[in-house]
Amino acid sequence: MDAIFKALNDPARRDLLDSLRRKDGQSLSDLETVLSMSRFGVMKHLKVLEEAGLVLTRKEGRFKYHYLNIVPLQDVMDRWAAPFLQRQARALTELKQKLERDTHMGKPDFMMQTFIGCTQDALWAALTEADKMAAYHFACNVVEGNALVDEATTFIRPDGSAMLRQVTTAVDPKTRIAMTFEPLFMGPDAPASHMVYLIEPQGDMCKLTIEHYDMAPGQEGFAEGWARLASSLKTYLETGTGLKAAM
């Protein structure tokens, strides 16, 4: 907690976070334009933000890209605002700062990590079996199609309309799922993108990383949807009940 307040107690670091809020996945060169200081000075500020968990990094080739991570701020909110909020609505609790596996898909436009108290088998089943996806999806009560390679999975809202369609493109059993992401809720002409789930056992819990690629302009709001999904997934696996709420 002290590291978070230390990181936020500097206007330069707050400017860096504001810049990442406006555009995620920036390189060091991109972020140098935000502050009127040397490259070394910007690197020092970014290191403080990384140590506080407010920034995640991903290396791609010669470049390292930086992503805003809201989980530590949510932790702060939970500590003092919890009496006024529904505590079960928040599920992301911890994160790590580096991905350890190159997905060979280029630089993600968005990434999120969380730790879930469950077995690897349980998490895999929750991400691949239609009935389990329907049990925790925050806005859909029906899911058609398991996550099998070249098969479609469609998420259906209570009013019967299709919200999202995904086609599984690659699977590494119990560790990685790659899918298309077709946002039907944005209309039939909305551009599709790609996403990846990465699962890594961590003792008595699992680390889940979500990566989203090829997001079109105007689709930055997907980040909130991912936060809702990850929160409900975590709650479902740890308590048996997902967080159902309309967007």
Secondary structure as GFF3:
##gff-version 3
##sequence-region A 1 247
A	DSSP	alpha_helix	2	8	.	.	.	ID=ss1
A	DSSP	alpha_helix	11	22	.	.	.	ID=ss2
A	DSSP	beta_strand	26	27	.	.	.	ID=ss3
A	DSSP	alpha_helix	28	32	.	.	.	ID=ss4
A	DSSP	alpha_helix	39	51	.	.	.	ID=ss5
A	DSSP	beta_strand	55	60	.	.	.	ID=ss6
A	DSSP	beta_strand	63	68	.	.	.	ID=ss7
A	DSSP	alpha_helix	71	81	.	.	.	ID=ss8
A	DSSP	three_ten_helix	82	84	.	.	.	ID=ss9
A	DSSP	three_ten_helix	87	89	.	.	.	ID=ss10
A	DSSP	beta_strand	110	116	.	.	.	ID=ss11
A	DSSP	alpha_helix	120	128	.	.	.	ID=ss12
A	DSSP	alpha_helix	130	136	.	.	.	ID=ss13
A	DSSP	beta_strand	142	144	.	.	.	ID=ss14
A	DSSP	beta_strand	152	156	.	.	.	ID=ss15
A	DSSP	beta_strand	162	172	.	.	.	ID=ss16
A	DSSP	beta_strand	176	181	.	.	.	ID=ss17
A	DSSP	three_ten_helix	184	186	.	.	.	ID=ss18
A	DSSP	beta_strand	193	202	.	.	.	ID=ss19
A	DSSP	beta_strand	205	213	.	.	.	ID=ss20
A	DSSP	alpha_helix	222	239	.	.	.	ID=ss21
###
